[in-house]
Amino acid sequence: MKGLEFYKLNASGNDFIIIDNRDGVIYKLCKDVPDFVSRVCRQHLSVGADGLILIENSDKADFKWRFFNSDGSEAEMCGNGGRCVARYAYIKGIAESEMSFETKAGIIKAQVSSSKVKIQLTDPKELRLDYPLRFDDTEIFISSVNTGVPHAVLISDDIERIPVDEIGRKIRYHSVFGTQGTNVNFVQIIDEGNVKIRTYERGVEGETFACGTGAVATGVILKEKGLVNTPVKIWTKGGEIINIYLEEHVYLEGESRVVFRGELFEEALL
């Protein structure tokens, strides 16, 4: 384990550990990859991150990724992670500034310009608008869409007053979303070009500073309801404003930051 290089990048306050696994080094070092991920992503006790990304070889694109949430669960897609992995791949010479990479959600295209990254996500699917969810004697109306991973969206007049973890957890595990559950976004419309967002992410099992696919899901649903124009700016809890383009295809654009490069030691897993 000593000397295993990793980078840490963040986008909108979401931070990710990225490891070049094209030679299969992780599979040689550990038999249980989800356990490895959950240990390394622990705050205070290890590197700490919202997720971990392995870069691997692909015969369909410049590279393939495996994306893991901090609890070790593997997800199909992550918009902020996509921005970070694209910048990492460009810095490391794995891909040119215009690239594509393979995910479980499909092929993602990306453009890197300095610290700004614009990615084209897979086309949204499974769109449902304004349907009820029941919790004991309470009923709420939500909309949902899959933007690589499933998202529910709730519109509020004041998202700052919402107990995101409490309500988000109830919706995330609601039976209507099956065994895999859903991510949950609470949104407040400022005007036709600006929206505030707070997100409960499955896998992290709590509120995060931002969620790229959640920002896209919010844009898709609000555009479908005729409430916003394109592009729309999504104001995240982490402070960054993400641009969402809702055209023939859907694009997510924002900054990604290189935090540091390091070497992982075995004690990081204790």
C-alpha positions in Angstrom: 0.0 0.0 0.0 2.9 2.4 0.8 3.4 4.8 -2.1 0.0 4.3 -3.7 -0.6 7.7 -5.4 -3.9 9.5 -5.2 -5.3 12.9 -6.0 -8.0 14.8 -4.1 -10.2 17.1 -6.1 -13.4 18.9 -5.3 -16.3 20.5 -7.2 -18.9 22.7 -5.5 -17.7 21.4 -2.1 -18.0 17.7 -3.1 -14.6 16.1 -2.6 -13.3 13.0 -4.3 -10.3 10.7 -4.0 -9.1 9.7 -7.5 -6.8 6.7 -8.2 -5.3 5.6 -11.5 -6.2 1.9 -11.5 -5.5 1.2 -15.2 -2.9 -1.4 -14.1 -5.3 -3.0 -11.6 -3.2 -2.1 -8.6 -6.3 -1.7 -6.3 -7.4 -5.3 -7.1 -3.9 -6.6 -6.3 -3.8 -4.8 -3.0 -7.3 -5.5 -1.6 -9.9 -8.2 -2.1 -12.8 -6.0 -0.8 -12.9 -2.8 -2.8 -16.1 -1.3 -1.1 -14.5 -1.9 2.3 -11.3 -0.2 1.1 -13.4 2.8 -0.2 -15.4 3.2 3.0 -12.2 3.1 5.2 -10.3 5.6 3.0 -13.2 8.0 2.8 -13.6 8.3 6.6 -13.4 11.8 7.9 -10.7 12.5 10.5 -9.5 8.9 10.6 -8.3 8.7 7.0 -8.1 10.8 3.8 -11.8 11.7 4.0 -14.0 12.3 1.0 -17.6 12.2 -0.3 -16.5 9.5 -2.8 -13.7 7.6 -4.5 -13.1 7.2 -8.2 -11.0 4.5 -9.9 -9.8 5.2 -13.4 -9.6 2.1 -15.6 -9.1 1.1 -19.2 -11.9 1.3 -21.7 -12.4 0.0 -25.3 -15.3 2.5 -25.8 -13.9 5.8 -24.6 -10.7 7.5 -23.4 -11.1 5.7 -20.0 -13.7 4.1 -17.8 -14.5 4.9 -14.2 -15.8 3.1 -11.2 -17.5 5.6 -8.9 -18.0 4.8 -5.2 -19.9 6.7 -2.5 -18.2 7.2 0.8 -20.1 4.2 2.3 -18.5 1.9 -0.4 -21.7 1.6 -2.5 -21.1 1.9 -6.2 -23.1 4.5 -8.2 -23.8 4.8 -11.9 -23.0 8.5 -12.2 -22.0 11.6 -10.3 -22.0 15.0 -12.0 -19.5 16.7 -9.7 -17.3 13.6 -9.7 -17.5 13.7 -13.5 -16.1 17.2 -13.5 -13.2 16.2 -11.2 -12.3 13.0 -13.0 -12.2 14.9 -16.4 -9.8 17.5 -15.0 -7.7 14.8 -13.4 -7.5 12.8 -16.6 -6.4 15.9 -18.5 -3.8 16.9 -15.9 -2.3 13.3 -16.0 -2.3 13.1 -19.8 -4.8 10.3 -19.8 -7.1 12.2 -22.2 -7.1 15.4 -24.2 -9.1 18.5 -23.2 -12.1 17.1 -25.1 -12.7 13.6 -23.9 -15.2 10.9 -23.2 -15.3 8.4 -20.4 -17.3 5.2 -19.8 -19.7 5.0 -16.8 -22.5 2.6 -15.7 -24.9 5.3 -16.9 -23.4 5.5 -20.3 -20.7 7.4 -22.2 -20.0 10.9 -20.8 -18.4 13.6 -22.9 -16.4 16.4 -21.2 -14.5 19.6 -22.1 -11.8 20.9 -19.9 -10.8 24.6 -20.0 -8.4 25.5 -17.2 -10.3 24.7 -14.0 -13.7 24.9 -15.6 -15.2 21.7 -16.9 -18.4 21.2 -19.0 -19.8 17.7 -19.2 -22.6 16.3 -21.3 -24.7 13.9 -19.3 -26.7 11.0 -20.6 -30.2 11.9 -21.7 -32.7 12.2 -18.7 -35.2 9.3 -18.4 -38.1 8.2 -16.2 -39.5 11.7 -15.8 -42.6 12.0 -13.5 -44.1 15.3 -12.5 -46.2 16.2 -9.4 -47.2 12.9 -7.9 -48.0 12.1 -4.2 -46.0 10.3 -1.6 -47.6 9.2 1.6 -46.0 9.1 5.0 -48.4 7.9 7.7 -51.0 10.8 7.8 -48.9 13.1 5.6 -48.9 13.6 1.8 -46.4 15.5 -0.2 -46.1 16.0 -4.0 -42.8 15.5 -5.7 -41.4 15.2 -9.2 -38.6 12.8 -10.2 -36.2 12.0 -13.0 -33.1 9.8 -13.7 -30.1 11.9 -14.8 -27.7 9.0 -14.6 -28.9 8.3 -11.0 -32.4 8.7 -9.7 -33.5 12.1 -8.2 -36.6 13.4 -6.5 -37.2 17.2 -6.5 -39.4 19.2 -4.1 -40.1 22.9 -4.6 -40.2 25.1 -1.5 -40.6 28.8 -0.7 -37.7 28.7 1.8 -35.3 25.8 1.6 -33.2 27.2 4.5 -35.9 26.2 7.0 -36.2 22.6 5.7 -34.7 19.7 7.9 -33.0 18.2 4.9 -31.5 15.2 6.6 -34.8 14.2 8.3 -37.2 14.6 5.3 -34.6 13.6 2.8 -34.0 10.3 4.6 -37.7 9.5 4.6 -38.1 10.1 0.9 -34.8 8.4 0.0 -36.1 5.1 1.5 -39.7 5.4 0.4 -41.0 2.2 -1.1 -42.0 3.9 -4.4 -38.3 4.2 -5.2 -37.5 0.5 -4.7 -34.6 -1.1 -2.9 -32.0 1.3 -4.3 -33.8 4.4 -3.2 -33.3 7.9 -4.6 -31.4 11.2 -4.0 -33.6 14.1 -2.8 -33.3 17.8 -3.9 -35.1 20.7 -2.2 -35.2 23.7 -4.5 -36.3 27.3 -4.3 -36.9 29.3 -7.4 -35.4 32.8 -7.3 -36.4 33.7 -10.9 -36.5 32.1 -14.3 -32.7 31.9 -14.5 -31.7 31.2 -10.9 -32.5 28.4 -8.4 -31.2 27.5 -4.9 -30.7 23.9 -4.1 -30.0 21.6 -1.1 -29.5 17.9 -1.6 -29.7 14.7 0.4 -27.5 12.1 -1.3 -27.9 8.4 -1.0 -24.6 6.6 -0.3 -23.4 9.6 1.7 -26.7 9.4 3.7 -26.9 13.1 4.5 -26.8 16.6 3.0 -23.8 17.5 0.8 -22.6 20.8 -0.4 -23.7 20.1 -3.9 -24.8 17.4 -6.3 -24.2 17.7 -10.1 -26.8 15.2 -11.2 -29.2 16.7 -8.7 -28.6 20.2 -10.2 -29.3 18.7 -13.6 -32.4 16.9 -12.4 -33.7 20.2 -10.9 -33.1 22.0 -14.2 -34.8 19.3 -16.2 -37.9 19.2 -14.0 -38.3 23.0 -13.6 -37.8 23.5 -17.4 -40.5 20.8 -18.1 -42.9 22.6 -15.7 -42.2 25.9 -17.5 -40.6 27.6 -14.5 -37.1 28.3 -15.7 -35.3 29.1 -18.9 -32.0 27.7 -20.3 -29.3 28.0 -19.2 -30.3 28.1 -15.6 -27.9 28.8 -12.7 -28.1 26.5 -9.7 -26.9 28.0 -6.4 -25.4 25.2 -4.3 -25.0 25.1 -0.5 -21.2 25.0 -1.1 -21.4 28.4 -2.7 -20.7 27.6 -6.3 -23.1 28.5 -9.0 -23.5 25.7 -11.5 -24.7 26.3 -15.1 -27.2 23.8 -16.5 -27.8 23.8 -20.3 -31.1 22.2 -21.3 -30.9 21.9 -25.0 -31.0 18.9 -27.4 -28.7 17.3 -24.8 -28.1 18.2 -21.1 -24.9 19.9 -20.0 -23.4 20.6 -16.6 -20.7 23.3 -16.2 -18.7 24.5 -13.3 -15.3 24.7 -11.6 -13.2 21.7 -10.3 -10.3 22.2 -7.9 -7.2 20.2 -7.4 -6.7 20.0 -3.6 -3.6 17.8 -3.2 -1.6 14.8 -4.4 -0.6 12.2 -1.9 0.6 8.7 -1.1 -1.6 6.3 0.7 -0.2 4.2 3.6 -1.7 1.1 5.2 -2.4 3.0 8.4 -5.1 4.9 6.4 -7.2 1.7 6.6 -6.9 1.1 10.3 
